[in-house]
């Protein structure tokens, strides 16, 4: 996963791995700073809550990543510090 372009606009990709794993590439732009402020105001006033799959202590991070890698979770996996 690549999020943002903090290291530049080019992201070298191994195309064979992309095709072999039948992956998709999705690009998106968020919008303006005003769009972001409006989204934050909207979310602050809503009753939407994130779906939490599990909450684990930081020392079980390896387990959390394995669960995520296997696709066994539904929602976010939270690591408690």
Backbone as CSV, one residue per row, in Angstrom:
resi,resn,N_x,N_y,N_z,CA_x,CA_y,CA_z,C_x,C_y,C_z
1,UNK,0.838,-1.168,0.000,0.000,0.000,0.000,0.886,1.235,0.000
2,UNK,0.545,2.196,-0.795,1.249,3.473,-0.825,0.228,4.541,-0.484
3,UNK,0.548,5.357,0.475,-0.363,6.412,0.884,0.393,7.729,0.818
4,UNK,-0.028,8.596,-0.059,0.648,9.871,-0.204,1.833,9.765,-1.144
5,UNK,2.434,10.871,-1.407,3.585,10.903,-2.303,4.750,11.627,-1.635
6,UNK,4.963,11.307,-0.374,6.020,12.002,0.367,7.414,11.681,-0.144
7,UNK,7.560,10.559,-0.857,8.867,10.211,-1.408,8.933,10.490,-2.894
8,UNK,7.927,11.170,-3.437,7.921,11.494,-4.852,6.732,10.880,-5.556
9,UNK,6.570,11.261,-6.815,5.395,10.841,-7.575,5.565,9.470,-8.213
10,UNK,6.769,8.925,-8.237,6.996,7.630,-8.863,6.990,6.524,-7.813
11,UNK,6.302,5.431,-8.131,6.241,4.281,-7.234,6.538,3.033,-8.058
12,UNK,7.806,2.606,-8.102,8.142,1.415,-8.889,7.322,0.207,-8.430
13,UNK,6.807,-0.553,-9.390,5.930,-1.678,-9.087,6.379,-2.910,-9.856
14,UNK,6.367,-4.045,-9.211,6.680,-5.312,-9.847,5.392,-5.802,-10.499
15,UNK,5.250,-5.570,-11.800,3.992,-5.847,-12.479,3.622,-7.324,-12.472
16,UNK,4.608,-8.218,-12.533,4.294,-9.641,-12.512,3.569,-10.018,-11.217
17,UNK,4.032,-9.475,-10.087,3.374,-9.738,-8.801,1.964,-9.145,-8.793
18,UNK,1.812,-7.983,-9.410,0.498,-7.342,-9.492,-0.473,-8.239,-10.258
19,UNK,-0.032,-8.732,-11.420,-0.896,-9.590,-12.241,-1.122,-10.953,-11.581
20,UNK,-0.060,-11.561,-11.091,-0.143,-12.906,-10.520,-1.121,-12.954,-9.349
21,UNK,-1.089,-11.911,-8.523,-1.967,-11.859,-7.353,-3.315,-11.220,-7.646
22,UNK,-3.547,-10.894,-8.911,-4.805,-10.286,-9.351,-5.174,-9.076,-8.484
23,UNK,-4.173,-8.192,-8.318,-4.370,-7.005,-7.493,-4.929,-5.868,-8.325
24,UNK,-5.530,-4.914,-7.665,-6.043,-3.705,-8.306,-5.312,-2.508,-7.734
25,UNK,-5.160,-1.495,-8.550,-4.534,-0.251,-8.104,-5.605,0.831,-8.153
26,UNK,-5.763,1.534,-7.058,-6.775,2.575,-6.956,-6.098,3.875,-6.565
27,UNK,-6.350,4.913,-7.306,-5.792,6.222,-6.989,-6.900,7.194,-6.648
28,UNK,-6.587,8.123,-5.795,-7.608,9.077,-5.376,-6.950,10.370,-4.922
29,UNK,-7.630,11.445,-5.125,-7.232,12.720,-4.527,-8.309,13.081,-3.525
30,UNK,-7.924,13.686,-2.443,-8.899,13.966,-1.393,-9.712,15.208,-1.693
31,UNK,-9.069,16.272,-2.018,-9.774,17.524,-2.242,-9.002,18.660,-1.616
32,UNK,-9.686,19.745,-1.421,-9.046,20.952,-0.895,-8.993,20.917,0.632
33,UNK,-8.280,21.870,1.206,-8.240,22.002,2.669,-9.642,22.281,3.209
34,UNK,-10.409,23.065,2.472,-11.786,23.356,2.908,-12.639,22.089,2.875
35,UNK,-12.460,21.248,1.857,-13.166,19.963,1.807,-12.837,19.128,3.042
36,UNK,-11.556,19.114,3.433,-11.123,18.350,4.594,-11.759,18.901,5.872
37,UNK,-11.763,20.225,6.020,-12.386,20.840,7.200,-13.879,20.507,7.257
38,UNK,-14.555,20.554,6.114,-15.981,20.230,6.056,-16.218,18.771,6.449
39,UNK,-15.377,17.866,5.968,-15.505,16.457,6.317,-15.326,16.269,7.821
40,UNK,-14.338,16.934,8.417,-14.113,16.815,9.862,-15.309,17.327,10.653
41,UNK,-15.862,18.462,10.241,-17.047,19.007,10.923,-18.224,18.044,10.794
42,UNK,-18.399,17.475,9.613,-19.502,16.540,9.381,-19.349,15.299,10.247
43,UNK,-18.148,14.743,10.292,-17.909,13.537,11.082,-18.059,13.808,12.575
44,UNK,-17.623,14.980,13.027,-17.719,15.314,14.448,-19.180,15.373,14.902
45,UNK,-20.072,15.737,14.004,-21.480,15.859,14.356,-22.300,14.621,14.041
46,UNK,-21.655,13.542,13.635,-22.415,12.353,13.247,-22.343,11.287,14.334
47,UNK,-23.144,10.265,14.160,-23.127,9.151,15.107,-22.344,7.957,14.553
48,UNK,-21.609,8.174,13.457,-20.818,7.096,12.872,-19.679,6.704,13.813
49,UNK,-19.462,5.414,13.925,-18.367,4.912,14.751,-17.600,3.874,13.948
50,UNK,-16.290,3.788,14.145,-15.525,2.785,13.410,-15.881,1.381,13.877
51,UNK,-15.766,0.424,12.979,-15.983,-0.977,13.332,-14.662,-1.510,13.873
52,UNK,-14.666,-1.954,15.119,-13.461,-2.459,15.781,-13.545,-3.982,15.836
53,UNK,-12.591,-4.641,15.218,-12.525,-6.099,15.259,-11.987,-6.571,16.599
54,UNK,-10.862,-5.998,17.000,-10.226,-6.431,18.242,-9.290,-5.346,18.758
55,UNK,-9.027,-5.405,20.043,-8.077,-4.500,20.698,-7.051,-5.387,21.393
56,UNK,-5.791,-5.205,21.011,-4.714,-6.026,21.562,-3.627,-5.144,22.147
57,UNK,-2.926,-5.628,23.166,-1.794,-4.871,23.686,-0.657,-4.853,22.652
58,UNK,0.173,-3.843,22.722,1.247,-3.659,21.752,2.161,-4.880,21.668
59,UNK,2.364,-5.579,22.760,3.258,-6.735,22.725,2.675,-7.915,21.944
60,UNK,1.417,-7.792,21.488,0.806,-8.822,20.643,0.644,-8.321,19.206
61,UNK,1.471,-7.342,18.829,1.388,-6.761,17.486,1.611,-7.813,16.399
62,UNK,2.528,-8.742,16.639,2.793,-9.786,15.649,1.528,-10.593,15.371
63,UNK,0.791,-10.913,16.417,-0.480,-11.634,16.281,-1.502,-10.802,15.497
64,UNK,-1.547,-9.502,15.800,-2.481,-8.611,15.112,-2.174,-8.540,13.621
65,UNK,-0.893,-8.414,13.280,-0.517,-8.361,11.871,-0.810,-9.677,11.170
66,UNK,-0.605,-10.808,11.850,-0.917,-12.112,11.264,-2.406,-12.224,10.996
67,UNK,-3.229,-11.745,11.930,-4.685,-11.773,11.762,-5.088,-10.918,10.568
68,UNK,-4.500,-9.746,10.457,-4.805,-8.854,9.356,-4.329,-9.453,8.030
69,UNK,-3.113,-10.007,8.018,-2.548,-10.588,6.805,-3.388,-11.759,6.312
70,UNK,-3.948,-12.527,7.227,-4.789,-13.671,6.864,-6.185,-13.238,6.431
71,UNK,-6.537,-11.976,6.681,-7.865,-11.487,6.328,-8.946,-11.988,7.266
72,UNK,-8.546,-12.328,8.495,-9.506,-12.870,9.459,-10.304,-11.802,10.203
73,UNK,-9.944,-10.539,10.048,-10.605,-9.490,10.804,-11.767,-8.896,10.032
74,UNK,-12.692,-8.313,10.766,-13.750,-7.497,10.181,-13.709,-6.180,10.935
75,UNK,-13.185,-5.163,10.331,-13.031,-3.872,10.994,-11.578,-3.634,11.357
76,UNK,-11.371,-2.652,12.183,-10.018,-2.235,12.572,-9.471,-3.095,13.690
77,UNK,-8.172,-3.329,13.621,-7.466,-3.973,14.709,-6.699,-2.875,15.443
78,UNK,-6.977,-2.699,16.703,-6.382,-1.613,17.490,-5.278,-2.191,18.360
79,UNK,-4.126,-1.519,18.349,-3.033,-1.878,19.255,-3.001,-0.876,20.387
80,UNK,-3.143,-1.360,21.599,-3.165,-0.497,22.788,-1.723,-0.300,23.288
81,UNK,-1.371,0.954,23.501,-0.019,1.281,23.983,-0.063,1.470,25.474
